[in-house]
Amino acid sequence: MIDYRNLRIAVLGGGNVGANVVDLLARHREELEARVGAGLEVVGVAVRDTGATRSPEIPAALLTTDAESLVTGADIVVELIGGLEPARSLILAALRAGADVITANKALLATHGEELFEAAAQVGAQLHYEAAVAAAIPIIRPLRESLAGDRVRRILGIVNGSTNFILDKMDQEGWSTEEAMRVARELGYLEADPTLDVEGYDAAQKAAILASLAFHTRVPVEAVHREGITGITGADVAAAKAAGYVVKLLAIAERVEGEDGAEGLVARVHPALVPREHPLAAVHGGNNAVFVEAEFAGPLMFYGAGAGGVQTASAVLGDIVSAARRHLAGGPGVAESTSGGMPILPLDDVATRYQIVLEVADMPGVLSQVAGLIAEHGVSIEQALQSTARGEAADPTATLVVVTHRAREAALAATVAALNGSPAVRRVASVIRVEGL
């Protein structure tokens, strides 16, 4: 029997996710209340336009444009409006009023997370954000709680469903970049301006959040190296497929050893070649996955839908149940573990592999010239494949695909610069890192 008062829930945002949260809370209220041990009452939904059409429909009596008043009278505030402002100010107001806050706002956490977590700690409130990364996939709570006693070595994640859809269609169907982007836009994976997705900004925000959690060190989004997929061509994807790889946009955070031998952290987002036998290679369509390499637990894989209103709402509901249980139990919220203080190192300190596609002069000795240039920079070749000649008879060219052994990023970048200046090399067609080996 529930004898605790109803917990007041305020929802900020009545879009796809917000409408699904309200709908699921209403349809499964009795079951959720039984899990919590208290009543759950949505006291209002703050929106910009109370007359807009929504699906699922939100009862008109719940709609309001007065978000400020709504948050100060709630026990739990669910922020789903996105962006930096007014989301930041409303969350701070809610925390200072003693409410626990649930957010799916990755951009806000990546930019102002430290301020928000400090505000929560000052009043003993809790900030939940399971839906901020990879929607329905439970990755925040495992990193924050389940693996808190372990030592995470590396995280590799496919955390942007739009780019994964594009690259997957290029790999599986042979589509061009333009065709894959067009279909992605038609299906709602991409906005009219796809920059946030295809240039890696969305994935970088999520990488900053995951890195901060996994390594107990605050990682600002500005410290995440970022490259998008706009430079990836159908030829790159085809070459990867022929060599036994698939191209994925990866968010990577890992422990590395700096030049002075001290351990540090590097977070990066960029296209990468993943071996087809790696679990991440089997992530198709708009799905997301996060692969965690922990020292004690070993390799762990988290896979599922990376977007969608009802899928994201599932993660929000999990946070609502957690927040509600904390209200009943009493006591301060669980503070974020950010005492690791690992230095954030530059990309140059990462050790990785490169696949370098070169257009070279088709003449004797070219391969040995290229191998010599690569060796001069302390890099060795793992595999080299040369295509048949093409071009004018007077100046025939060939394509040379070189995969290097593992080396420091600085040495690999210097190698590519040297190749660009070689008279034997007509053009460096593409450079893609190889990960997951």
Secondary structure, DSSP 8 states (H G I E B T S, - for coil): ---S--EEEEEE--SHHHHHHHHHHHHTHHHHHHHHTS-EEEEEEE-S-TTS--SS---GGGEES-HHHHHHT-SEEEE-S-SSTTHHHHHHHHHHTT-EEEE--HHHHHHHHHHHHHHHHHHT--EE-GGGTTTTS--HHIIIIITTTS-EEEEEEE--HHHHHHHHHHHHT---HHHHHHHHHHTTSS-SS-HHHHTSHHHHHHHHHHHHHHHTS---GGGSEE--STT--HHHHHHHHHTTEEEEEEEEEEEEE-TTS-EEEEEEEEEEEEETTSGGGG--TTEEEEEEEETTTEEEEEEEE---HHHHHHHHHHHHHHHHHHHHH-S------------B--GGG-EEEEEEEEEEE-STTHHHHHHHHHHHTT--EEEEEE---BS-TTS-EEEEEEEE-SEEHHHHHHHHHHHHT-TTEEEEEEEEEE---
